[in-house]
Amino acid sequence: MAIYIVNTQSSNLNVRKEPNTSCEIVGKLAKGTEVEVSSVKDGWATLSFNGQTAYASADYLKLKEISNADIDALKF
């Protein structure tokens, strides 16, 4: 899992039921929203949205940079 930030130009990012632009939109993510992505394949990010598996275009997601302090906080 990795944290990504929605990086759209002006509008919200569509979250879809399946990894293609012709399928149902199940919601939207605002620019700047942090999301946990489980995988990226063929340009689509797999994420959990309202308790279900959903997809968003990876073109509009930017990997969040993690500081050393964040890494240290994750260590047991």
C-alpha positions as CSV (number, residue, x, y, z in Angstrom):
1,M,0.0,0.0,0.0
2,A,1.1,3.5,-0.7
3,I,-0.4,7.0,-0.1
4,Y,-1.1,9.1,-3.2
5,I,-2.5,12.6,-3.5
6,V,-5.2,13.5,-6.0
7,N,-3.4,15.8,-8.5
8,T,-6.1,17.1,-10.9
9,Q,-5.9,20.4,-12.6
10,S,-9.2,21.9,-11.5
11,S,-12.0,19.3,-11.1
12,N,-12.6,16.3,-9.0
13,L,-11.2,12.8,-9.8
14,N,-13.8,10.2,-10.8
15,V,-13.7,7.0,-8.9
16,R,-15.1,4.1,-10.9
17,K,-16.5,0.6,-10.3
18,E,-14.2,-0.9,-12.9
19,P,-10.9,0.2,-14.4
20,N,-12.2,1.9,-17.5
21,T,-13.8,5.2,-18.4
22,S,-17.0,3.7,-19.7
23,C,-18.1,2.1,-16.4
24,E,-20.1,3.5,-13.6
25,I,-18.8,6.4,-11.5
26,V,-19.2,5.5,-7.8
27,G,-17.9,8.8,-6.4
28,K,-15.4,11.6,-6.7
29,L,-12.2,12.7,-4.9
30,A,-11.3,16.3,-4.5
31,K,-7.9,17.7,-5.5
32,G,-5.4,17.3,-2.7
33,T,-7.2,14.3,-1.1
34,E,-4.9,11.6,0.2
35,V,-5.8,8.1,-0.8
36,E,-4.4,4.7,0.0
37,V,-3.6,2.7,-3.2
38,S,-3.1,-1.0,-3.1
39,S,-1.8,-1.3,-6.7
40,V,-1.4,0.4,-10.0
41,K,-1.9,-1.5,-13.3
42,D,-2.4,-0.4,-16.8
43,G,-2.8,3.2,-15.8
44,W,-5.5,2.5,-13.1
45,A,-5.0,2.7,-9.3
46,T,-6.9,0.2,-7.1
47,L,-8.2,1.7,-3.9
48,S,-10.9,1.3,-1.3
49,F,-13.8,3.7,-1.6
50,N,-16.7,3.6,0.8
51,G,-15.8,0.1,1.8
52,Q,-15.6,-1.3,-1.7
53,T,-12.8,-1.8,-4.2
54,A,-12.8,1.0,-6.8
55,Y,-10.5,2.4,-9.4
56,A,-9.1,5.9,-10.4
57,S,-6.9,7.0,-13.2
58,A,-3.3,6.9,-12.0
59,D,-2.6,9.8,-14.3
60,Y,-4.1,12.1,-11.7
61,L,-2.5,10.6,-8.7
62,K,0.9,11.6,-7.3
63,L,2.9,9.5,-4.9
64,K,3.2,11.3,-1.6
65,E,6.7,11.8,-0.5
66,I,7.4,10.3,2.9
67,S,9.7,12.0,5.3
68,N,12.2,10.1,7.5
69,A,10.1,11.1,10.5
70,D,7.1,9.3,8.9
71,I,9.2,6.2,8.3
72,D,10.5,6.2,11.8
73,A,6.9,6.5,13.1
74,L,6.0,3.3,11.2
75,K,8.8,1.2,12.8
76,F,7.9,-0.9,15.7
